[in-house]
Amino acid sequence: MSKIVGIIGGMGPLSTIELLRKIYDLTPVEKEQQHLRILVDNRPQIPDRTEYILGKGTSPLPQLQESARLLEKWGADFIAIACNTAHLFYQDISRSIKIPVLHMIALLASYLDNNIPEGSLLGLLTTTGALRTGLYHKFLERYQVVIPSETIQEKFVMEAIYGKDGVKKTKVNSENISLIRHALEFLQKRDPILIISGCTEVALIVQELNFNMRILDPMDILAREIVTRANS
């Protein structure tokens, strides 16, 4: 029997739905009953991670920990977090429960170490909160990492995520697609061998782009690890 998966979700809801879809697509089955049992606490009320990091909001940690405890109580064997920036709180979430918590960014780093030569130039699109805390950079020390300029970051990346037409407020649309395309083009000029879509909302937008460059979604790696671990 496969292990029971727990997901801390709602950050935002579309990202959680996308993670479930990826898990579904990656699960080898011959009939419906062989799909994984997944417990999801889809909790959009968790305070925004970047707002807290920038000193503009309350800490999301209490609700993240509560969500983890509920999933453990409900019977999850391990937990995944459907948000990149929320991994800043990984240690405190992990310490609050007894079951394992997967670390999406650590899994990404392991994948890169096994597939990408050390010292390669990588592009990174993520939230300002993740950039300010070095959340990704500490896992990518073996590589050169190029990020958007401050203007590009706020005018294009954060606007695509949080702006009036941002994916967190609406859905993937022509406005936020155009914004992320500009950010990708900025990074492409630096000639990285790939770009990491280090925010689940960015990854949702990138899926709708026909961009002539390799873009790596950490959630793909997380979904693959979920399926592997659940069936081990």
N, C-alpha and C positions, 0 to 999 in steps of 0.2 A: 504494500500500500504506500502511495506517495505521501510525503510530508505535507502538512498544512501550512500554507503561505499566509503571512500577515502583511498588509500594506498600510502604512501611514500615508493617507492621501488628502486630496482636496486643495493642493498647493500648486496650481489650481486644479479644479475638477477635470478639465480637458486633458491635463497631463496624466492624471490617474487613469482616465479612460484609455489613453494611448498606451500606457504601460500594460494594462490588461489585454489590449489587443495584441501587443507584441508577444506577451506570454502565450496567448492563445495560438498565434501563428507559429511559434517555435515549439509547441508541445506536440510530440509525435503520438498520435492516437489512431486507433482503428474504429473506435466508437465513442460516442459522447461521454459515456461514463468514465472514460480514461483521462479526461481533462482534470486539471488540478483543482483542488478545493482551495479557494482563496477568500480570506477574510479581509474586508476593506473597511477602514474607518475613514470615510470620505468627509473630511472636516475643513471646509473652506474658512471656518471661523478662526482658525489658527492665525495669530497676528503675523503680518507680513515680515518676512525675514530681513529683507533689505532695509525697510523702514527702521526696524530696530537697530540694525548695524549702524545706520546713519544717524542714530539718536533721535528719530522722529516717531517712534512707536514703542509699544510694550513688548516684552520678551515673549517669543513663541515657545520657549522651553517648557513651561508648565503644561501646556496643552499637548506638546509633542510627547512628553513623558506620560501624560495621562492616556493618550492614544496608544502608546506602546504597551502600557500596563493592561489596557482593555483587550488588546489583541492577544496578549499572553494569556489572560484570563479566559478568553473565548476559545483557546486551544491552538493558537498558532505555534508552529515549531521553530520558525525563524521569521524575521521581519525585514522588509525593504522599505525605503523612503522614496516616495515619488516626487522628489524635489532636489535639485542640485544644492542650492544655497542652504537648505535645512541641514545639510551634512556638517555645517559649522558646529552644530550642537550634538554631533554623533556621540562623543564620549559620554556626555551627561545622559543622553537617551539610553545608551547601551548599559550604563551603570544602574539604571533604574529598573531593569528587568533581568531575568535569568536566562532567557533564550538569546541566541545570536542575532545580531543586526548586521545586515550586509552594508558595505560602504561602497557606494557607486563610484566615487572618484578613485578610491584605492583599486577597485577592479579595473577601471580605465587605465590607471598607471601600470598595472600588471600586464594588461593587454599591449600597451605601447612598448613596454620593456621587451616583450616577446616578439614584436612585429616591426618596430620602428628603430632605426639605428640611433644610438646615443649621439647627442649633439645636434640632431635634426631641428630644423626650424618649424615650429607649430604655431598656427593661429588659434586664438581663443576668443569666443564670444560668450560672455556670461553677464550676470548682473553686476552692478556697481558694488553691491554688498560683498559679493564673492571676491571681487578684485581688491577691495579695501582690506579684507582680512587675509588675503593670500591663500584662500581656500584651495585653489587649483595649483598655484605655483609651488607650494611645498611638496606636492606629489609629482611635479614635473621638473624637478631640479636637474635631471639628466638631459634636458632639452633646452633649446632656446625658444622662448615663447614671445610672440608678438600679439599685442592687444590693440584695440582702437585708441585713437587719440581721445583726450577728455571730451572734446567737442563731439566727435563721432559717437562716443559712448552714450552721452546724455541725449543728443539730438536724434539719434537713430536707434541705437540698441534699446535704451531704457524707454524711449517713446513708443517703440514697437511693442514693448511688454506692458507698460503701465499707462501710456497716453490715452487720450480720449477715444482713439481707435485701436488701442492696444489689445492684444489677445486676452489679457486677463479680464478686461472689461467687456469685450464683445466676443469675437472669435477670429480665426485666421481670415483676413480680408485683403483687398488690394492695397490698402494703405499701409498696413504693417508689413506686408510682403515687400513693398517698395523700400521701406525703411531698412529692413534687414539686408536687402540686396545691396544697398549703398554701403552698409557696414562690411559686408563680405567683399565687395570690390575694393574697399580700402585695405583690407588685410591681404587680398590677393596680390596687390602691388608689391608686397614684401616678399612674395614668392615662397610661402610655406609649403611643405609637402602635403599638409592636410590642415583642416580647420576643425576645431572641437566646438560643437554646439553645446556649451556648458550651462545651459538653462533649458528646462523642459519646454517653456513657451517658445524660445528661439528654435528649438528642434521641431516643434509643430509647424512653425512658419517655413523653415528650410525645406520641409517635405513638399511644400507647394511650389518650390523654386526649381527651375531648370538651370542649375548653376554648374558651370564647367570646371568643377574642382571637387576633390574628395572631401566630404564633410562627415565627421565621425560623431555619432550620437551616443553619449555614455549610457543612455537608457537602453540601447540595444544590447550592450554588454551586461547591464544589470538583468535584463529580462532573460538572457541566455543563462546567466548564473542561477537565477531563480529556478528555471526549469531543470537545470543540471542538479542542483542541490535537492530540490523537491523529489526528484526521481532516484536519488542515490541511496 
